Amino acid sequence: MLIVVVLFATVLLRAGIVIVVVYLILPATRVCPRCASDLSLIRHPVLRHLVPSVEHRWCLTCGWSGIVRRTPQLPTTQSRVINRAARS
Ligand SMILES: [Zn+2]
């Protein structure tokens, strides 16, 4: 029984390391990595509840779309929000 607990703990440890590294790799910005224009937020209710620290953003200029880390909202910038449910 002890070997099962140890193996399960190592699996959980590896999963935790992968999650932390992937989170650190994600860009923490509100500008496009391709063209440096502002990114628009695409709301995902499920993603927002499961992983509230990341968000899906889309560039209206070049079409880049990706997951980025959530950054604090600056009071001077107006962020364009696209509701995914309203698009479909
Ligand atoms: Zn772009």
PDB file of the backbone (N, CA, C, O) and the ligand in Angstrom, with CONECT records:
HET     ZN  A 101       1
ATOM      1  N   MET A   1       0.820  -1.201   0.000  1.00  0.00           N
ATOM      2  CA  MET A   1       0.000   0.000   0.000  1.00  0.00           C
ATOM      3  C   MET A   1       0.862   1.263   0.000  1.00  0.00           C
ATOM      4  O   MET A   1       0.495   2.282  -0.586  1.00  0.00           O
ATOM      5  N   LEU A   2       2.001   1.178   0.660  1.00  0.00           N
ATOM      6  CA  LEU A   2       2.886   2.334   0.739  1.00  0.00           C
ATOM      7  C   LEU A   2       3.432   2.700  -0.641  1.00  0.00           C
ATOM      8  O   LEU A   2       3.576   3.878  -0.968  1.00  0.00           O
ATOM      9  N   ILE A   3       3.737   1.671  -1.454  1.00  0.00           N
ATOM     10  CA  ILE A   3       4.279   1.954  -2.795  1.00  0.00           C
ATOM     11  C   ILE A   3       3.240   2.667  -3.662  1.00  0.00           C
ATOM     12  O   ILE A   3       3.600   3.512  -4.482  1.00  0.00           O
ATOM     13  N   VAL A   4       1.967   2.340  -3.492  1.00  0.00           N
ATOM     14  CA  VAL A   4       0.909   3.001  -4.255  1.00  0.00           C
ATOM     15  C   VAL A   4       0.837   4.478  -3.860  1.00  0.00           C
ATOM     16  O   VAL A   4       0.700   5.353  -4.716  1.00  0.00           O
ATOM     17  N   VAL A   5       0.927   4.735  -2.596  1.00  0.00           N
ATOM     18  CA  VAL A   5       0.877   6.130  -2.121  1.00  0.00           C
ATOM     19  C   VAL A   5       2.077   6.909  -2.643  1.00  0.00           C
ATOM     20  O   VAL A   5       1.934   8.057  -3.064  1.00  0.00           O
ATOM     21  N   VAL A   6       3.245   6.304  -2.621  1.00  0.00           N
ATOM     22  CA  VAL A   6       4.458   6.993  -3.095  1.00  0.00           C
ATOM     23  C   VAL A   6       4.359   7.260  -4.598  1.00  0.00           C
ATOM     24  O   VAL A   6       4.672   8.360  -5.053  1.00  0.00           O
ATOM     25  N   LEU A   7       3.926   6.265  -5.367  1.00  0.00           N
ATOM     26  CA  LEU A   7       3.792   6.463  -6.817  1.00  0.00           C
ATOM     27  C   LEU A   7       2.733   7.515  -7.129  1.00  0.00           C
ATOM     28  O   LEU A   7       2.942   8.353  -8.005  1.00  0.00           O
ATOM     29  N   PHE A   8       1.616   7.487  -6.437  1.00  0.00           N
ATOM     30  CA  PHE A   8       0.572   8.490  -6.657  1.00  0.00           C
ATOM     31  C   PHE A   8       1.076   9.887  -6.289  1.00  0.00           C
ATOM     32  O   PHE A   8       0.752  10.864  -6.963  1.00  0.00           O
ATOM     33  N   ALA A   9       1.859   9.977  -5.232  1.00  0.00           N
ATOM     34  CA  ALA A   9       2.419  11.273  -4.846  1.00  0.00           C
ATOM     35  C   ALA A   9       3.380  11.794  -5.906  1.00  0.00           C
ATOM     36  O   ALA A   9       3.402  12.993  -6.184  1.00  0.00           O
ATOM     37  N   THR A  10       4.175  10.908  -6.501  1.00  0.00           N
ATOM     38  CA  THR A  10       5.095  11.367  -7.556  1.00  0.00           C
ATOM     39  C   THR A  10       4.332  11.806  -8.803  1.00  0.00           C
ATOM     40  O   THR A  10       4.739  12.751  -9.478  1.00  0.00           O
ATOM     41  N   VAL A  11       3.226  11.122  -9.111  1.00  0.00           N
ATOM     42  CA  VAL A  11       2.400  11.542 -10.250  1.00  0.00           C
ATOM     43  C   VAL A  11       1.813  12.924  -9.978  1.00  0.00           C
ATOM     44  O   VAL A  11       1.838  13.786 -10.856  1.00  0.00           O
ATOM     45  N   LEU A  12       1.290  13.146  -8.784  1.00  0.00           N
ATOM     46  CA  LEU A  12       0.740  14.459  -8.440  1.00  0.00           C
ATOM     47  C   LEU A  12       1.821  15.537  -8.462  1.00  0.00           C
ATOM     48  O   LEU A  12       1.570  16.666  -8.882  1.00  0.00           O
ATOM     49  N   LEU A  13       3.022  15.186  -8.008  1.00  0.00           N
ATOM     50  CA  LEU A  13       4.130  16.144  -8.015  1.00  0.00           C
ATOM     51  C   LEU A  13       4.501  16.530  -9.443  1.00  0.00           C
ATOM     52  O   LEU A  13       4.721  17.706  -9.731  1.00  0.00           O
ATOM     53  N   ARG A  14       4.571  15.551 -10.333  1.00  0.00           N
ATOM     54  CA  ARG A  14       4.884  15.852 -11.732  1.00  0.00           C
ATOM     55  C   ARG A  14       3.790  16.713 -12.361  1.00  0.00           C
ATOM     56  O   ARG A  14       4.087  17.662 -13.086  1.00  0.00           O
ATOM     57  N   ALA A  15       2.543  16.390 -12.090  1.00  0.00           N
ATOM     58  CA  ALA A  15       1.445  17.186 -12.644  1.00  0.00           C
ATOM     59  C   ALA A  15       1.512  18.622 -12.120  1.00  0.00           C
ATOM     60  O   ALA A  15       1.274  19.568 -12.871  1.00  0.00           O
ATOM     61  N   GLY A  16       1.829  18.784 -10.858  1.00  0.00           N
ATOM     62  CA  GLY A  16       1.952  20.119 -10.283  1.00  0.00           C
ATOM     63  C   GLY A  16       3.089  20.906 -10.902  1.00  0.00           C
ATOM     64  O   GLY A  16       2.954  22.103 -11.157  1.00  0.00           O
ATOM     65  N   ILE A  17       4.215  20.240 -11.145  1.00  0.00           N
ATOM     66  CA  ILE A  17       5.358  20.914 -11.775  1.00  0.00           C
ATOM     67  C   ILE A  17       4.995  21.356 -13.189  1.00  0.00           C
ATOM     68  O   ILE A  17       5.312  22.473 -13.596  1.00  0.00           O
ATOM     69  N   VAL A  18       4.329  20.475 -13.938  1.00  0.00           N
ATOM     70  CA  VAL A  18       3.938  20.822 -15.313  1.00  0.00           C
ATOM     71  C   VAL A  18       2.973  22.006 -15.304  1.00  0.00           C
ATOM     72  O   VAL A  18       3.118  22.918 -16.118  1.00  0.00           O
ATOM     73  N   ILE A  19       2.002  22.011 -14.411  1.00  0.00           N
ATOM     74  CA  ILE A  19       1.026  23.112 -14.350  1.00  0.00           C
ATOM     75  C   ILE A  19       1.729  24.430 -14.022  1.00  0.00           C
ATOM     76  O   ILE A  19       1.424  25.458 -14.627  1.00  0.00           O
ATOM     77  N   VAL A  20       2.653  24.412 -13.083  1.00  0.00           N
ATOM     78  CA  VAL A  20       3.372  25.640 -12.712  1.00  0.00           C
ATOM     79  C   VAL A  20       4.229  26.143 -13.870  1.00  0.00           C
ATOM     80  O   VAL A  20       4.255  27.343 -14.143  1.00  0.00           O
ATOM     81  N   VAL A  21       4.934  25.235 -14.557  1.00  0.00           N
ATOM     82  CA  VAL A  21       5.799  25.657 -15.664  1.00  0.00           C
ATOM     83  C   VAL A  21       4.965  26.213 -16.815  1.00  0.00           C
ATOM     84  O   VAL A  21       5.329  27.229 -17.406  1.00  0.00           O
ATOM     85  N   VAL A  22       3.848  25.559 -17.139  1.00  0.00           N
ATOM     86  CA  VAL A  22       2.985  26.061 -18.224  1.00  0.00           C
ATOM     87  C   VAL A  22       2.432  27.428 -17.856  1.00  0.00           C
ATOM     88  O   VAL A  22       2.363  28.312 -18.710  1.00  0.00           O
ATOM     89  N   TYR A  23       2.038  27.621 -16.603  1.00  0.00           N
ATOM     90  CA  TYR A  23       1.521  28.923 -16.178  1.00  0.00           C
ATOM     91  C   TYR A  23       2.590  30.004 -16.308  1.00  0.00           C
ATOM     92  O   TYR A  23       2.295  31.124 -16.723  1.00  0.00           O
ATOM     93  N   LEU A  24       3.837  29.669 -15.953  1.00  0.00           N
ATOM     94  CA  LEU A  24       4.910  30.659 -16.034  1.00  0.00           C
ATOM     95  C   LEU A  24       5.296  30.961 -17.478  1.00  0.00           C
ATOM     96  O   LEU A  24       5.792  32.050 -17.767  1.00  0.00           O
ATOM     97  N   ILE A  25       5.077  30.009 -18.392  1.00  0.00           N
ATOM     98  CA  ILE A  25       5.401  30.234 -19.803  1.00  0.00           C
ATOM     99  C   ILE A  25       4.391  31.163 -20.463  1.00  0.00           C
ATOM    100  O   ILE A  25       4.746  31.890 -21.391  1.00  0.00           O
ATOM    101  N   LEU A  26       3.138  31.156 -20.006  1.00  0.00           N
ATOM    102  CA  LEU A  26       2.102  31.976 -20.621  1.00  0.00           C
ATOM    103  C   LEU A  26       2.467  33.457 -20.534  1.00  0.00           C
ATOM    104  O   LEU A  26       2.977  33.906 -19.507  1.00  0.00           O
ATOM    105  N   PRO A  27       2.214  34.217 -21.594  1.00  0.00           N
ATOM    106  CA  PRO A  27       2.522  35.646 -21.535  1.00  0.00           C
ATOM    107  C   PRO A  27       1.556  36.373 -20.604  1.00  0.00           C
ATOM    108  O   PRO A  27       0.358  36.090 -20.586  1.00  0.00           O
ATOM    109  N   ALA A  28       2.093  37.303 -19.840  1.00  0.00           N
ATOM    110  CA  ALA A  28       1.280  38.101 -18.918  1.00  0.00           C
ATOM    111  C   ALA A  28       1.174  39.507 -19.471  1.00  0.00           C
ATOM    112  O   ALA A  28       1.742  40.449 -18.918  1.00  0.00           O
ATOM    113  N   THR A  29       0.447  39.643 -20.561  1.00  0.00           N
ATOM    114  CA  THR A  29       0.374  40.937 -21.232  1.00  0.00           C
ATOM    115  C   THR A  29      -1.001  41.126 -21.849  1.00  0.00           C
ATOM    116  O   THR A  29      -1.741  40.160 -22.032  1.00  0.00           O
ATOM    117  N   ARG A  30      -1.339  42.349 -22.166  1.00  0.00           N
ATOM    118  CA  ARG A  30      -2.587  42.657 -22.852  1.00  0.00           C
ATOM    119  C   ARG A  30      -2.329  43.164 -24.259  1.00  0.00           C
ATOM    120  O   ARG A  30      -3.240  43.675 -24.910  1.00  0.00           O
ATOM    121  N   VAL A  31      -1.091  43.028 -24.739  1.00  0.00           N
ATOM    122  CA  VAL A  31      -0.776  43.413 -26.115  1.00  0.00           C
ATOM    123  C   VAL A  31      -0.403  42.170 -26.898  1.00  0.00           C
ATOM    124  O   VAL A  31       0.078  41.187 -26.335  1.00  0.00           O
ATOM    125  N   CYS A  32      -0.629  42.221 -28.198  1.00  0.00           N
ATOM    126  CA  CYS A  32      -0.416  41.080 -29.072  1.00  0.00           C
ATOM    127  C   CYS A  32       1.080  40.763 -29.187  1.00  0.00           C
ATOM    128  O   CYS A  32       1.884  41.677 -29.372  1.00  0.00           O
ATOM    129  N   PRO A  33       1.469  39.474 -29.080  1.00  0.00           N
ATOM    130  CA  PRO A  33       2.882  39.136 -29.243  1.00  0.00           C
ATOM    131  C   PRO A  33       3.363  39.261 -30.689  1.00  0.00           C
ATOM    132  O   PRO A  33       4.570  39.323 -30.922  1.00  0.00           O
ATOM    133  N   ARG A  34       2.461  39.299 -31.656  1.00  0.00           N
ATOM    134  CA  ARG A  34       2.852  39.433 -33.064  1.00  0.00           C
ATOM    135  C   ARG A  34       2.956  40.894 -33.492  1.00  0.00           C
ATOM    136  O   ARG A  34       3.974  41.313 -34.043  1.00  0.00           O
ATOM    137  N   CYS A  35       1.877  41.685 -33.231  1.00  0.00           N
ATOM    138  CA  CYS A  35       1.819  43.029 -33.812  1.00  0.00           C
ATOM    139  C   CYS A  35       1.755  44.126 -32.761  1.00  0.00           C
ATOM    140  O   CYS A  35       1.725  45.303 -33.120  1.00  0.00           O
ATOM    141  N   ALA A  36       1.732  43.787 -31.478  1.00  0.00           N
ATOM    142  CA  ALA A  36       1.774  44.752 -30.368  1.00  0.00           C
ATOM    143  C   ALA A  36       0.545  45.642 -30.297  1.00  0.00           C
ATOM    144  O   ALA A  36       0.623  46.730 -29.725  1.00  0.00           O
ATOM    145  N   SER A  37      -0.581  45.230 -30.851  1.00  0.00           N
ATOM    146  CA  SER A  37      -1.818  45.987 -30.662  1.00  0.00           C
ATOM    147  C   SER A  37      -2.590  45.390 -29.487  1.00  0.00           C
ATOM    148  O   SER A  37      -2.251  44.313 -28.996  1.00  0.00           O
ATOM    149  N   ASP A  38      -3.621  46.093 -29.044  1.00  0.00           N
ATOM    150  CA  ASP A  38      -4.378  45.643 -27.878  1.00  0.00           C
ATOM    151  C   ASP A  38      -5.140  44.360 -28.182  1.00  0.00           C
ATOM    152  O   ASP A  38      -5.659  44.167 -29.281  1.00  0.00           O
ATOM    153  N   LEU A  39      -5.193  43.481 -27.168  1.00  0.00           N
ATOM    154  CA  LEU A  39      -5.925  42.225 -27.304  1.00  0.00           C
ATOM    155  C   LEU A  39      -7.323  42.381 -26.713  1.00  0.00           C
ATOM    156  O   LEU A  39      -7.522  43.089 -25.726  1.00  0.00           O
ATOM    157  N   SER A  40      -8.281  41.709 -27.335  1.00  0.00           N
ATOM    158  CA  SER A  40      -9.649  41.716 -26.832  1.00  0.00           C
ATOM    159  C   SER A  40      -9.894  40.461 -26.004  1.00  0.00           C
ATOM    160  O   SER A  40      -9.406  39.377 -26.326  1.00  0.00           O
ATOM    161  N   LEU A  41     -10.656  40.632 -24.937  1.00  0.00           N
ATOM    162  CA  LEU A  41     -10.960  39.508 -24.064  1.00  0.00           C
ATOM    163  C   LEU A  41     -12.120  38.711 -24.639  1.00  0.00           C
ATOM    164  O   LEU A  41     -13.136  39.281 -25.036  1.00  0.00           O
ATOM    165  N   ILE A  42     -11.967  37.395 -24.682  1.00  0.00           N
ATOM    166  CA  ILE A  42     -13.054  36.500 -25.069  1.00  0.00           C
ATOM    167  C   ILE A  42     -13.481  35.783 -23.795  1.00  0.00           C
ATOM    168  O   ILE A  42     -12.684  35.085 -23.167  1.00  0.00           O
ATOM    169  N   ARG A  43     -14.726  35.957 -23.424  1.00  0.00           N
ATOM    170  CA  ARG A  43     -15.205  35.372 -22.173  1.00  0.00           C
ATOM    171  C   ARG A  43     -15.568  33.919 -22.358  1.00  0.00           C
ATOM    172  O   ARG A  43     -16.315  33.558 -23.268  1.00  0.00           O
ATOM    173  N   HIS A  44     -15.019  33.075 -21.469  1.00  0.00           N
ATOM    174  CA  HIS A  44     -15.353  31.661 -21.407  1.00  0.00           C
ATOM    175  C   HIS A  44     -15.852  31.389 -19.986  1.00  0.00           C
ATOM    176  O   HIS A  44     -15.048  31.393 -19.054  1.00  0.00           O
ATOM    177  N   PRO A  45     -17.128  31.157 -19.796  1.00  0.00           N
ATOM    178  CA  PRO A  45     -17.622  30.926 -18.426  1.00  0.00           C
ATOM    179  C   PRO A  45     -16.985  29.715 -17.763  1.00  0.00           C
ATOM    180  O   PRO A  45     -16.701  29.744 -16.565  1.00  0.00           O
ATOM    181  N   VAL A  46     -16.756  28.646 -18.527  1.00  0.00           N
ATOM    182  CA  VAL A  46     -16.190  27.430 -17.939  1.00  0.00           C
ATOM    183  C   VAL A  46     -14.727  27.661 -17.584  1.00  0.00           C
ATOM    184  O   VAL A  46     -14.291  27.312 -16.487  1.00  0.00           O
ATOM    185  N   LEU A  47     -13.963  28.251 -18.512  1.00  0.00           N
ATOM    186  CA  LEU A  47     -12.550  28.518 -18.240  1.00  0.00           C
ATOM    187  C   LEU A  47     -12.394  29.474 -17.068  1.00  0.00           C
ATOM    188  O   LEU A  47     -11.486  29.312 -16.253  1.00  0.00           O
ATOM    189  N   ARG A  48     -13.266  30.465 -16.976  1.00  0.00           N
ATOM    190  CA  ARG A  48     -13.190  31.440 -15.893  1.00  0.00           C
ATOM    191  C   ARG A  48     -13.412  30.775 -14.530  1.00  0.00           C
ATOM    192  O   ARG A  48     -12.814  31.176 -13.531  1.00  0.00           O
ATOM    193  N   HIS A  49     -14.278  29.755 -14.500  1.00  0.00           N
ATOM    194  CA  HIS A  49     -14.531  29.079 -13.237  1.00  0.00           C
ATOM    195  C   HIS A  49     -13.472  28.027 -12.919  1.00  0.00           C
ATOM    196  O   HIS A  49     -13.107  27.842 -11.758  1.00  0.00           O
ATOM    197  N   LEU A  50     -12.972  27.331 -13.961  1.00  0.00           N
ATOM    198  CA  LEU A  50     -11.994  26.275 -13.722  1.00  0.00           C
ATOM    199  C   LEU A  50     -10.606  26.841 -13.444  1.00  0.00           C
ATOM    200  O   LEU A  50      -9.938  26.417 -12.501  1.00  0.00           O
ATOM    201  N   VAL A  51     -10.169  27.805 -14.269  1.00  0.00           N
ATOM    202  CA  VAL A  51      -8.833  28.395 -14.126  1.00  0.00           C
ATOM    203  C   VAL A  51      -8.989  29.910 -14.160  1.00  0.00           C
ATOM    204  O   VAL A  51      -8.809  30.524 -15.212  1.00  0.00           O
ATOM    205  N   PRO A  52      -9.321  30.522 -13.023  1.00  0.00           N
ATOM    206  CA  PRO A  52      -9.571  31.975 -13.034  1.00  0.00           C
ATOM    207  C   PRO A  52      -8.322  32.820 -13.237  1.00  0.00           C
ATOM    208  O   PRO A  52      -8.438  34.030 -13.434  1.00  0.00           O
ATOM    209  N   SER A  53      -7.138  32.233 -13.196  1.00  0.00           N
ATOM    210  CA  SER A  53      -5.918  33.028 -13.321  1.00  0.00           C
ATOM    211  C   SER A  53      -5.468  33.204 -14.766  1.00  0.00           C
ATOM    212  O   SER A  53      -4.490  33.909 -15.016  1.00  0.00           O
ATOM    213  N   VAL A  54      -6.161  32.574 -15.735  1.00  0.00           N
ATOM    214  CA  VAL A  54      -5.816  32.762 -17.146  1.00  0.00           C
ATOM    215  C   VAL A  54      -7.056  33.235 -17.895  1.00  0.00           C
ATOM    216  O   VAL A  54      -8.179  33.081 -17.415  1.00  0.00           O
ATOM    217  N   GLU A  55      -6.844  33.812 -19.077  1.00  0.00           N
ATOM    218  CA  GLU A  55      -7.959  34.278 -19.888  1.00  0.00           C
ATOM    219  C   GLU A  55      -7.606  34.128 -21.369  1.00  0.00           C
ATOM    220  O   GLU A  55      -6.434  34.130 -21.744  1.00  0.00           O
ATOM    221  N   HIS A  56      -8.636  34.000 -22.196  1.00  0.00           N
ATOM    222  CA  HIS A  56      -8.477  33.840 -23.632  1.00  0.00           C
ATOM    223  C   HIS A  56      -8.570  35.217 -24.281  1.00  0.00           C
ATOM    224  O   HIS A  56      -9.538  35.945 -24.061  1.00  0.00           O
ATOM    225  N   ARG A  57      -7.570  35.573 -25.077  1.00  0.00           N
ATOM    226  CA  ARG A  57      -7.565  36.888 -25.722  1.00  0.00           C
ATOM    227  C   ARG A  57      -7.363  36.731 -27.215  1.00  0.00           C
ATOM    228  O   ARG A  57      -6.807  35.738 -27.686  1.00  0.00           O
ATOM    229  N   TRP A  58      -7.827  37.734 -27.953  1.00  0.00           N
ATOM    230  CA  TRP A  58      -7.822  37.706 -29.406  1.00  0.00           C
ATOM    231  C   TRP A  58      -7.394  39.055 -29.938  1.00  0.00           C
ATOM    232  O   TRP A  58      -7.818  40.097 -29.438  1.00  0.00           O
ATOM    233  N   CYS A  59      -6.546  39.027 -30.962  1.00  0.00           N
ATOM    234  CA  CYS A  59      -6.079  40.260 -31.592  1.00  0.00           C
ATOM    235  C   CYS A  59      -6.964  40.555 -32.799  1.00  0.00           C
ATOM    236  O   CYS A  59      -7.081  39.739 -33.713  1.00  0.00           O
ATOM    237  N   LEU A  60      -7.577  41.720 -32.789  1.00  0.00           N
ATOM    238  CA  LEU A  60      -8.444  42.098 -33.905  1.00  0.00           C
ATOM    239  C   LEU A  60      -7.627  42.494 -35.133  1.00  0.00           C
ATOM    240  O   LEU A  60      -8.149  42.461 -36.247  1.00  0.00           O
ATOM    241  N   THR A  61      -6.373  42.864 -34.957  1.00  0.00           N
ATOM    242  CA  THR A  61      -5.555  43.323 -36.070  1.00  0.00           C
ATOM    243  C   THR A  61      -4.998  42.170 -36.896  1.00  0.00           C
ATOM    244  O   THR A  61      -5.159  42.143 -38.116  1.00  0.00           O
ATOM    245  N   CYS A  62      -4.334  41.204 -36.224  1.00  0.00           N
ATOM    246  CA  CYS A  62      -3.673  40.135 -36.978  1.00  0.00           C
ATOM    247  C   CYS A  62      -4.363  38.795 -36.813  1.00  0.00           C
ATOM    248  O   CYS A  62      -4.024  37.851 -37.526  1.00  0.00           O
ATOM    249  N   GLY A  63      -5.318  38.673 -35.902  1.00  0.00           N
ATOM    250  CA  GLY A  63      -6.040  37.417 -35.737  1.00  0.00           C
ATOM    251  C   GLY A  63      -5.414  36.452 -34.759  1.00  0.00           C
ATOM    252  O   GLY A  63      -5.884  35.321 -34.641  1.00  0.00           O
ATOM    253  N   TRP A  64      -4.355  36.859 -34.042  1.00  0.00           N
ATOM    254  CA  TRP A  64      -3.739  35.979 -33.065  1.00  0.00           C
ATOM    255  C   TRP A  64      -4.733  35.699 -31.948  1.00  0.00           C
ATOM    256  O   TRP A  64      -5.450  36.596 -31.506  1.00  0.00           O
ATOM    257  N   SER A  65      -4.772  34.473 -31.502  1.00  0.00           N
ATOM    258  CA  SER A  65      -5.652  34.086 -30.407  1.00  0.00           C
ATOM    259  C   SER A  65      -4.884  33.163 -29.487  1.00  0.00           C
ATOM    260  O   SER A  65      -4.178  32.263 -29.944  1.00  0.00           O
ATOM    261  N   GLY A  66      -5.022  33.386 -28.181  1.00  0.00           N
ATOM    262  CA  GLY A  66      -4.291  32.535 -27.261  1.00  0.00           C
ATOM    263  C   GLY A  66      -4.667  32.772 -25.816  1.00  0.00           C
ATOM    264  O   GLY A  66      -5.427  33.680 -25.480  1.00  0.00           O
ATOM    265  N   ILE A  67      -4.111  31.928 -24.979  1.00  0.00           N
ATOM    266  CA  ILE A  67      -4.323  32.002 -23.544  1.00  0.00           C
ATOM    267  C   ILE A  67      -3.200  32.830 -22.933  1.00  0.00           C
ATOM    268  O   ILE A  67      -2.023  32.601 -23.214  1.00  0.00           O
ATOM    269  N   VAL A  68      -3.570  33.788 -22.102  1.00  0.00           N
ATOM    270  CA  VAL A  68      -2.588  34.625 -21.414  1.00  0.00           C
ATOM    271  C   VAL A  68      -2.913  34.634 -19.928  1.00  0.00           C
ATOM    272  O   VAL A  68      -4.024  34.306 -19.511  1.00  0.00           O
ATOM    273  N   ARG A  69      -1.910  35.019 -19.140  1.00  0.00           N
ATOM    274  CA  ARG A  69      -2.155  35.176 -17.708  1.00  0.00           C
ATOM    275  C   ARG A  69      -2.991  36.419 -17.476  1.00  0.00           C
ATOM    276  O   ARG A  69      -2.851  37.417 -18.182  1.00  0.00           O
ATOM    277  N   ARG A  70      -3.855  36.349 -16.487  1.00  0.00           N
ATOM    278  CA  ARG A  70      -4.681  37.509 -16.138  1.00  0.00           C
ATOM    279  C   ARG A  70      -3.802  38.571 -15.495  1.00  0.00           C
ATOM    280  O   ARG A  70      -3.018  38.285 -14.591  1.00  0.00           O
ATOM    281  N   THR A  71      -3.945  39.785 -15.972  1.00  0.00           N
ATOM    282  CA  THR A  71      -3.202  40.902 -15.412  1.00  0.00           C
ATOM    283  C   THR A  71      -4.200  41.890 -14.839  1.00  0.00           C
ATOM    284  O   THR A  71      -5.349  41.920 -15.281  1.00  0.00           O
ATOM    285  N   PRO A  72      -3.802  42.692 -13.878  1.00  0.00           N
ATOM    286  CA  PRO A  72      -4.742  43.662 -13.309  1.00  0.00           C
ATOM    287  C   PRO A  72      -5.182  44.666 -14.352  1.00  0.00           C
ATOM    288  O   PRO A  72      -4.390  45.104 -15.186  1.00  0.00           O
ATOM    289  N   GLN A  73      -6.462  45.028 -14.296  1.00  0.00           N
ATOM    290  CA  GLN A  73      -7.054  45.975 -15.247  1.00  0.00           C
ATOM    291  C   GLN A  73      -6.540  47.371 -14.953  1.00  0.00           C
ATOM    292  O   GLN A  73      -6.640  47.856 -13.826  1.00  0.00           O
ATOM    293  N   LEU A  74      -5.989  48.015 -15.978  1.00  0.00           N
ATOM    294  CA  LEU A  74      -5.534  49.383 -15.819  1.00  0.00           C
ATOM    295  C   LEU A  74      -6.736  50.315 -15.908  1.00  0.00           C
ATOM    296  O   LEU A  74      -7.592  50.117 -16.770  1.00  0.00           O
ATOM    297  N   PRO A  75      -6.827  51.325 -15.043  1.00  0.00           N
ATOM    298  CA  PRO A  75      -8.014  52.183 -15.047  1.00  0.00           C
ATOM    299  C   PRO A  75      -8.112  53.085 -16.265  1.00  0.00           C
ATOM    300  O   PRO A  75      -9.199  53.576 -16.569  1.00  0.00           O
ATOM    301  N   THR A  76      -7.004  53.321 -16.979  1.00  0.00           N
ATOM    302  CA  THR A  76      -7.057  54.269 -18.100  1.00  0.00           C
ATOM    303  C   THR A  76      -7.408  53.601 -19.417  1.00  0.00           C
ATOM    304  O   THR A  76      -7.826  54.281 -20.353  1.00  0.00           O
ATOM    305  N   THR A  77      -7.247  52.278 -19.516  1.00  0.00           N
ATOM    306  CA  THR A  77      -7.488  51.605 -20.788  1.00  0.00           C
ATOM    307  C   THR A  77      -8.871  50.996 -20.803  1.00  0.00           C
ATOM    308  O   THR A  77      -9.340  50.455 -19.802  1.00  0.00           O
ATOM    309  N   GLN A  78      -9.505  51.090 -21.929  1.00  0.00           N
ATOM    310  CA  GLN A  78     -10.807  50.459 -22.126  1.00  0.00           C
ATOM    311  C   GLN A  78     -10.563  49.126 -22.820  1.00  0.00           C
ATOM    312  O   GLN A  78     -10.078  49.103 -23.951  1.00  0.00           O
ATOM    313  N   SER A  79     -10.883  48.038 -22.177  1.00  0.00           N
ATOM    314  CA  SER A  79     -10.694  46.724 -22.769  1.00  0.00           C
ATOM    315  C   SER A  79     -11.952  46.316 -23.514  1.00  0.00           C
ATOM    316  O   SER A  79     -13.063  46.390 -22.989  1.00  0.00           O
ATOM    317  N   ARG A  80     -11.749  45.883 -24.749  1.00  0.00           N
ATOM    318  CA  ARG A  80     -12.877  45.416 -25.533  1.00  0.00           C
ATOM    319  C   ARG A  80     -13.184  43.982 -25.139  1.00  0.00           C
ATOM    320  O   ARG A  80     -12.296  43.130 -25.124  1.00  0.00           O
ATOM    321  N   VAL A  81     -14.421  43.724 -24.827  1.00  0.00           N
ATOM    322  CA  VAL A  81     -14.825  42.410 -24.344  1.00  0.00           C
ATOM    323  C   VAL A  81     -15.747  41.786 -25.373  1.00  0.00           C
ATOM    324  O   VAL A  81     -16.712  42.405 -25.821  1.00  0.00           O
ATOM    325  N   ILE A  82     -15.442  40.565 -25.737  1.00  0.00           N
ATOM    326  CA  ILE A  82     -16.271  39.825 -26.676  1.00  0.00           C
ATOM    327  C   ILE A  82     -16.904  38.674 -25.918  1.00  0.00           C
ATOM    328  O   ILE A  82     -16.213  37.828 -25.351  1.00  0.00           O
ATOM    329  N   ASN A  83     -18.197  38.657 -25.917  1.00  0.00           N
ATOM    330  CA  ASN A  83     -18.911  37.586 -25.241  1.00  0.00           C
ATOM    331  C   ASN A  83     -19.044  36.415 -26.202  1.00  0.00           C
ATOM    332  O   ASN A  83     -19.678  36.531 -27.250  1.00  0.00           O
ATOM    333  N   ARG A  84     -18.444  35.288 -25.841  1.00  0.00           N
ATOM    334  CA  ARG A  84     -18.435  34.131 -26.718  1.00  0.00           C
ATOM    335  C   ARG A  84     -19.851  33.619 -26.952  1.00  0.00           C
ATOM    336  O   ARG A  84     -20.151  33.137 -28.045  1.00  0.00           O
ATOM    337  N   ALA A  85     -20.704  33.707 -25.985  1.00  0.00           N
ATOM    338  CA  ALA A  85     -22.075  33.209 -26.149  1.00  0.00           C
ATOM    339  C   ALA A  85     -22.843  34.069 -27.134  1.00  0.00           C
ATOM    340  O   ALA A  85     -23.717  33.560 -27.835  1.00  0.00           O
ATOM    341  N   ALA A  86     -22.541  35.363 -27.206  1.00  0.00           N
ATOM    342  CA  ALA A  86     -23.254  36.250 -28.122  1.00  0.00           C
ATOM    343  C   ALA A  86     -22.814  36.050 -29.557  1.00  0.00           C
ATOM    344  O   ALA A  86     -23.567  36.360 -30.481  1.00  0.00           O
ATOM    345  N   ARG A  87     -21.582  35.527 -29.770  1.00  0.00           N
ATOM    346  CA  ARG A  87     -21.089  35.327 -31.132  1.00  0.00           C
ATOM    347  C   ARG A  87     -21.737  34.135 -31.791  1.00  0.00           C
ATOM    348  O   ARG A  87     -21.903  34.137 -33.011  1.00  0.00           O
ATOM    349  N   SER A  88     -22.115  33.108 -31.036  1.00  0.00           N
ATOM    350  CA  SER A  88     -22.644  31.889 -31.655  1.00  0.00           C
ATOM    351  C   SER A  88     -24.156  31.892 -31.691  1.00  0.00           C
ATOM    352  O   SER A  88     -24.764  30.939 -32.179  1.00  0.00           O
TER     353      SER A  88
HETATM  354 ZN    ZN A 101      -1.855  41.003 -33.374  1.00  0.00          ZN2+
END
